[in-house]
């Protein structure tokens, strides 16, 4: 039996990764405090995978609770994948202490408990926000890390720094996966992105507008130096992203990592403007979107898309699905959630 501990495993990326872990033959223990998800996601995970998980409702910042859980499964535990974090960029600007306390303390607690129990395989959920507005595109892993645009982004950069120090001091192997922009839903429509309150990301706003939940989609600025004046991002299908975690974990289990801390970009290697995403959604789903161009949004960078060569060659991972497929999956998920035929 190979057990994997997944923190925040009922969240958007965590739930899709849990499904892929189950599909790969791992047993999964999910810890989640349900602060930004629902317990019903367990049913979705089990429906999508045809397998069961062990779920524990707990805060991973609680050292006593986490230590107790890890000690119970220690003999069969092959690694920890850490997703549990607050992730709304705008909210992090308004409530920085909340973000630093939760995101940093949870990581410190995990590292401490791993050290106490001599466990050494960690996959960390990082972000392309650590690059800021990169000077060169596409962005390679060796690009300089810029001052973060938000407290959220800063917690990811700080998290990577903390992990690097920990791998130098302790017997710890870690892989930090720097995500670009995850979108879409599982093909089964059993799980998908279901943000509480107002969506923070483009695609849920698109699908909610198409479903009539939102009256209009705002496109923030059309005067950027891009092909159509709107911002460029690298949109990666969430199932492709989830599979990268399984491959990264197996790399650590097999001791194929060449450094104690490794970093990989996880994206498609292709940038799409906001208007290109809108047009692709309309073509893929036959849904017309009501949108308007508004002023630029503070903190938005012009363009970011990944150089994925390192992940392709060293990890043996590559994005398989295109933008149209991912957007169509997001629309199918939205329709299911809203009861739309």
C-alpha positions in Angstrom: 0.0 0.0 0.0 1.3 3.4 -1.0 -0.4 6.3 0.9 -0.2 9.9 -0.2 -1.3 12.7 2.1 -3.0 15.5 0.2 -3.6 18.8 2.0 -6.4 20.9 0.6 -7.4 17.8 -1.4 -11.1 18.9 -1.8 -10.1 22.1 -3.5 -10.1 22.7 -7.3 -6.6 21.4 -8.1 -6.3 19.2 -5.1 -9.5 17.2 -6.0 -8.3 16.6 -9.6 -4.9 15.6 -8.4 -6.5 13.2 -5.9 -8.4 11.5 -8.8 -5.1 11.1 -10.8 -3.3 9.6 -7.7 -6.1 7.1 -7.3 -6.0 6.3 -11.0 -2.2 5.7 -10.6 -2.8 3.1 -7.8 -2.0 5.3 -4.8 -4.2 5.3 -1.6 -5.0 8.9 -0.7 -5.6 10.6 2.7 -7.1 14.0 2.2 -6.9 16.7 4.8 -9.1 19.8 4.3 -10.6 22.3 6.7 -13.5 23.0 4.3 -12.8 26.8 4.4 -13.1 27.1 0.6 -14.8 23.9 -0.5 -17.6 21.5 0.3 -17.6 18.0 1.7 -19.7 16.9 -1.3 -16.5 17.0 -3.4 -15.6 13.6 -1.8 -18.4 12.0 -3.8 -17.2 13.7 -7.0 -13.7 12.4 -6.5 -14.9 8.9 -5.8 -17.3 9.1 -8.8 -14.6 10.3 -11.1 -12.1 7.7 -10.0 -14.3 4.7 -9.0 -12.3 4.5 -5.8 -12.6 5.7 -2.2 -10.4 8.1 -0.2 -9.8 8.7 3.5 -11.0 12.1 4.4 -10.0 14.0 7.6 -11.4 17.4 8.4 -8.5 19.3 10.0 -6.4 22.4 9.8 -2.9 21.5 8.7 -1.6 24.4 10.7 -2.5 22.5 13.8 0.7 20.6 14.6 -0.8 18.2 17.1 -3.6 17.2 14.7 -1.2 16.9 11.7 1.4 14.9 13.7 -1.3 12.5 14.9 -2.5 11.9 11.3 1.0 11.4 9.9 2.0 9.0 12.7 -1.1 6.9 12.0 -0.1 6.4 8.4 3.6 6.8 8.7 4.6 3.2 7.7 2.9 3.4 4.3 3.2 7.1 3.6 5.3 7.8 0.5 4.8 11.6 0.2 2.9 14.7 0.9 1.3 17.0 -1.7 0.6 20.4 -0.2 -2.2 22.5 -1.7 -3.9 23.9 1.4 -3.6 27.7 1.1 -5.7 30.8 0.5 -5.4 31.8 -3.1 -7.5 34.9 -3.9 -5.0 37.6 -5.1 -7.4 40.5 -4.5 -8.4 39.4 -1.0 -4.7 38.9 -0.1 -4.1 42.6 -0.7 -7.0 43.5 1.6 -6.2 40.9 4.2 -2.4 40.3 4.1 -2.1 39.0 7.6 -4.7 36.3 7.0 -2.7 35.1 4.0 0.7 35.2 5.6 -0.6 33.4 8.7 -2.4 30.7 6.9 -0.2 30.0 3.9 3.2 30.2 5.7 2.2 28.6 9.0 0.6 25.6 7.2 3.9 25.0 5.3 6.1 25.5 8.3 3.9 23.0 10.3 4.1 20.4 7.5 7.9 20.7 7.2 8.3 20.5 11.0 6.1 17.4 11.2 7.8 15.7 8.2 11.2 16.3 9.9 9.9 14.9 13.2 8.8 11.7 11.5 11.8 11.4 9.1 9.6 11.6 6.0 11.2 13.3 3.0 9.0 13.6 -0.1 7.1 16.9 -0.6 5.3 18.3 -3.6 4.6 22.1 -3.2 1.9 23.9 -5.0 3.7 27.1 -6.3 2.7 29.6 -8.9 4.0 31.6 -11.9 3.2 34.7 -9.8 6.8 34.3 -8.4 8.1 35.6 -11.8 6.0 38.9 -11.9 6.3 40.5 -15.3 9.2 38.5 -16.7 11.7 40.3 -18.9 11.8 37.4 -21.4 9.0 35.2 -22.8 8.4 32.3 -22.7 9.4 32.1 -19.0 12.1 29.6 -18.0 12.6 28.3 -14.5 15.9 30.2 -14.4 14.1 33.6 -14.8 14.8 36.0 -11.9 12.0 36.0 -9.3 10.5 39.5 -9.0 9.0 41.3 -6.1 5.5 39.9 -5.7 2.5 41.9 -6.9 0.4 40.6 -4.0 0.7 39.0 -0.5 -0.6 35.8 -2.1 2.2 35.8 -4.6 4.7 36.6 -1.9 3.6 33.6 0.2 4.4 31.4 -2.8 7.9 32.9 -3.2 8.5 32.7 0.6 7.2 29.2 0.6 9.8 28.2 -2.0 12.6 30.0 -0.1 11.6 28.2 3.1 11.6 24.8 1.3 15.0 25.5 -0.1 16.4 26.2 3.3 14.7 23.1 4.7 16.2 20.9 2.0 19.7 22.2 2.8 19.3 21.6 6.5 17.3 18.4 6.7 16.8 15.1 4.9 14.0 16.5 2.6 13.3 16.1 -1.1 10.9 18.6 -2.6 9.5 19.5 -6.0 7.9 22.9 -6.4 5.5 23.1 -9.4 4.9 26.6 -10.7 1.4 26.6 -12.2 0.4 29.0 -14.9 -3.4 29.3 -15.2 -5.4 26.1 -14.5 -8.8 25.9 -16.1 -11.5 23.3 -17.0 -13.1 20.4 -15.2 -12.8 16.6 -15.1 -14.3 14.9 -18.3 -16.8 13.1 -16.0 -18.2 16.4 -14.8 -18.0 14.9 -11.3 -15.6 17.6 -10.2 -14.6 21.1 -11.4 -13.9 24.7 -10.4 -16.7 25.9 -8.1 -15.6 29.1 -6.4 -17.4 30.5 -3.4 -18.7 34.0 -4.0 -17.4 36.1 -6.9 -14.9 34.2 -9.1 -11.3 35.4 -9.0 -10.3 33.8 -12.3 -11.4 34.4 -15.9 -12.9 31.1 -16.9 -15.4 30.7 -14.1 -16.5 34.3 -14.9 -16.9 33.3 -18.5 -19.0 30.2 -17.7 -21.1 32.0 -15.1 -21.8 34.8 -17.7 -22.8 32.2 -20.3 -25.1 30.6 -17.7 -26.8 33.9 -16.9 -25.4 34.0 -13.3 -23.4 37.1 -14.2 -24.9 39.8 -16.4 -21.7 40.8 -18.1 -18.0 39.8 -18.3 -15.5 42.6 -17.8 -12.3 42.6 -19.9 -9.8 44.6 -18.0 -8.0 46.8 -20.5 -7.5 46.6 -24.3 -4.4 48.8 -24.5 -1.7 46.3 -23.6 1.1 45.7 -26.1 -0.3 42.4 -27.3 -1.9 41.2 -30.5 -5.4 42.5 -29.5 -4.5 44.8 -26.6 -5.7 42.3 -23.9 -3.5 40.4 -21.4 -1.8 37.2 -22.3 -1.8 34.1 -20.0 -0.9 30.4 -20.3 -4.1 28.4 -19.7 -3.4 24.8 -18.7 -6.1 22.1 -18.5 -6.5 21.1 -14.8 -6.3 17.3 -15.5 -2.9 17.8 -17.3 -1.8 19.8 -14.3 -3.0 17.1 -11.9 -1.0 14.5 -13.7 2.2 16.5 -13.3 1.9 16.1 -9.5 1.7 12.3 -9.8 4.7 12.2 -12.1 6.7 14.6 -9.8 5.8 12.4 -6.7 6.9 9.2 -8.5 10.2 11.0 -9.4 10.9 11.5 -5.7 9.8 8.0 -4.7 12.1 6.5 -7.4 14.9 8.9 -6.2 15.4 10.3 -9.7 15.6 13.9 -8.6 19.0 15.4 -9.2 18.6 18.1 -6.5 17.0 18.1 -3.1 14.7 20.9 -4.3 13.6 21.0 -7.9 11.4 23.5 -9.7 9.2 23.0 -12.8 6.9 25.2 -14.8 3.6 23.6 -15.5 1.9 25.2 -18.5 1.2 24.7 -22.1 4.0 26.9 -23.5 1.4 28.9 -25.4 0.0 32.3 -24.5 -3.6 33.3 -25.2 -5.1 36.8 -24.9 -8.3 37.3 -23.0 -10.2 38.0 -26.2 -8.7 34.8 -27.7 -10.1 32.9 -24.7 -13.5 34.5 -25.2 -13.6 33.7 -28.9 -12.4 30.1 -28.4 -15.1 29.6 -25.7 -17.8 30.9 -28.1 -16.6 28.7 -30.9 -16.2 25.6 -28.7 -19.6 25.9 -27.0 -21.8 27.9 -29.4 -22.5 30.3 -26.6 -22.4 34.0 -27.2 -20.8 36.0 -24.3 -21.9 39.5 -23.2 -18.7 41.3 -22.4 -17.4 44.9 -22.2 -13.9 46.4 -22.2 -13.2 48.2 -18.9 -10.2 49.9 -17.3 -7.1 48.0 -16.5 -7.0 46.2 -13.2 -4.3 47.1 -10.7 -1.6 44.5 -10.4 -2.3 42.8 -13.8 0.9 42.0 -15.8 0.9 42.2 -19.6 1.9 38.7 -20.4 3.1 35.4 -18.9 3.5 32.0 -20.6 5.7 29.1 -19.8 8.8 27.5 -21.3 7.9 23.9 -20.5 11.0 22.3 -21.9 12.4 21.3 -18.5 9.2 19.6 -17.4 8.9 17.9 -20.8 12.5 16.5 -20.7 13.3 16.0 -17.0 9.8 15.0 -15.7 8.6 13.4 -18.9 5.4 15.4 -18.6 3.6 17.4 -21.3 0.2 19.1 -21.6 -2.1 17.0 -23.8 -5.3 19.0 -24.1 -5.9 22.3 -25.9 -7.7 25.5 -24.9 -10.9 24.6 -26.7 -11.2 21.2 -24.9 -10.5 22.8 -21.5 -13.0 25.6 -22.0 -15.7 23.1 -23.2 -15.1 21.0 -20.1 -15.6 24.0 -17.9 -18.9 24.8 -19.7 -20.2 21.2 -19.3 -19.3 21.5 -15.6 -21.1 24.8 -15.2 -24.2 23.5 -17.0 -24.3 20.5 -14.6 -23.9 22.7 -11.5 -26.7 25.0 -12.8 -29.0 22.3 -14.1 -28.8 23.5 -17.6 -29.5 21.0 -20.4 
